[in-house]
Amino acid sequence: MAYFTKRYHPPGTAPGTLTAHEAHSTRPLKLQLMEYSATILNEREDIPPLECKSYLERETITWIHAYGYASPELLRELGEIFGLHPLALEDVLNTGQRPKLEQYDQQLFAVMSLPIWNDEELNTEQVSLFFGKNYLISFYNGEHDPFEPVRKRLRANGSRLRSRGADYLFYTLLDVIIDQGFPVLEDLGEWIEDLEDDLLNAPSRNILAQIHELKRDLLLLRRMLWPQREVINGLLREDHALVDEATRPYFRDCYDHTVQIMDLFETYRDMAAGMLDVYLSSTSNRLNEVMRVLTVIATIFIPPTFLVGVYGMNFIDMPELHWRYGYLGSWLIIIAMIGGMLLYFKNKKWF
């Protein structure tokens, strides 16, 4: 996978410029609208942008979810209809942004990163959120819908979501994005356990490649998940008129989730670093074992080699050359030397 996923304009491009990029998603952009209050719920699928504007002016809470590929032309149209800042629209188009929180007039803009674990491959998708007095507009161009559980809660009668303001909906979507880190880290934890078992049983180059891939995935997670704690902390530390005081405890709970995720992440990162050390130690120990066996074998055969080398010299005056039992005697001497050295090595516990 590509670890640098940010799209950007050429240096020198004017701020707020919307330029087309290669489409990340093949789905055309569609708008899904949910208007609700404690007593009513109105849901529209694939609604035209112009029809959405009238809902934003009502006293009810309106959630507009834009999913799929948004072309620059369509983003400009949406920006004019919904009153979205050009710099924020640029961040929506140029995905791969660092998670952040910005305030534009009477509107909060948040960029979040949604981690996705699919077929043992880690990816991150950008979620952009515009939060106003009675409305929330979200942009997401991934292939699956992460907010379907929120819609189910809105459809339920007596739901807490229906009785609260747009700030609580804003918290709910942030909580869904942040909590998505738990199942991803759980899958990574299972991968780490499997790697540890394989590493102890039979370390190989394939395991080393998986360890490096794991370290790269953890690095990507850190780059995307760490700033999300700053986003929630900014909502708690700064006074935002759009955030009701009754909603702040929920943001504190959301902040606690970011701390827990980062604690798990740091633990996994230490374990991945430890696995690399274990792999290097295991391969070094295996090499030492092999070298020890080879050294013992070479040492055993040095004296017999010396013996046969001496009697392999063609000197006439060597008295043992004419000995009747010389051949048998040399074998007995060689066997005695090898046996003596083996007993000595065993007593020294060299093998």
Secondary structure, 3 states (H helix, E strand, C coil): CCCCCCCCCCCCCCCCCCCCCCCCCCCECEEEEEEECCCCEEEEECCCHHHHHHHHCCCCEEEEEEECECCHHHHHHHHHHHCCCHHHHHHHHCCCCCCEEEEECCEEEEEEEEEEEECCEEEEEEEEEEECCCEEEEEECCCCCCCHHHHHHHHCCCCHHHHCCHHHHHHHHHHHHHHCHHHHHHHHHHHHHHHHHHHHHCCCHHHHHHHHHHHHHHHHHHHHHHHHHHHHHHHHHCCCCCCCHHHHHHHHHHHHHHHHHHHHHHHHHHHHHHHHHHHHHHHHHHHHHHHHHHHHHHHHHHHHHHHHHHCCCCCCCCHHHHCCCHHHHHHHHHHHHHHHHHHHHHHCCCC
